[in-house]
């Protein structure tokens, strides 16, 4: 039994490839996705809001434009609600920040710089990376728990 436990060690390349790089890719992908959704919805919202006064000025000549103007006003409100609910802007920034923090730790470790200059052990890297990931998970859980309380 003791021999099995001794053989269960994590080497640097395995941890970096299977854990750190996977997490960097996950946060990078999520950041890009949230950025695209945010910019798309915000663009539609801005265009819709900008068209309202222009089309409203044409209502006297084209009576049916009142429906278009009304629709655009509703659309602006709906888009704001979707942006607020989805938190795409906040997620984009948060995921990008975590991704860059993880990358920084990786390169500091590989370059034996900063906290890794004297003690370039894998244990320090694992502890720091897992703390970063854990803190993000705790923040997410607290945020969602708070929203669930407000819903009740």
Buried (B, 14 or more C-beta within 10 A) or exposed (E): EEEEEEEEEEEBEEBBEEBBBEBBEBBBEBBBBBBEBBEEBBEBBEEBBEBBEEBBEEBEEEEEBEEBBEEBBEBBEBBBEBBEEBBBBBBBBBBBEBBBBBBEBBEBBEEEEEEBEEEBEBEBBBEBBEEBBEEBEEEEEEEEEEEEEEEE
